[in-house]
């Protein structure tokens, strides 16, 4: 599986500084833009599986083949442990403020949501994509 990459770490650091300066990423507030960016992650990086609670053996086999590993290892390379997955308190507050639901924290908890630095969208921890990088999530 891919390992830490200094260029990726620098991008993440710069984006965190940008976020602290400019506020919440627009995708946390705008569902249409979030869906567009998520679709891009599906199209170019095979973000998935669709329902992480299902076996999805074909999906995980393809992911294992892409990473040149086995299915069990592929199933451990999740958004929730990717170094591009942001779950800081401030980011989760941004996500909550954009949900516009009385149960926004229940929604966040149910999906174990965070923010994907690589594709700029709200992401579920039990999914993965081809851009997975070891070492996450980003928390505080």
Buried (B, 14 or more C-beta within 10 A) or exposed (E): EBEEBEEBBEBBEEBBEEBEEEEBBBBBBEEEBBEEBBEBBBEEBBBBBEEBEEEBEEBBEBBBEEBEBEBEBBBEBBBBBBBBBBBBEBBBBBBBEBBEEEEBEEEBEEBBBBBBBBBBBBBBBBBBBBBBBEBBBBEE
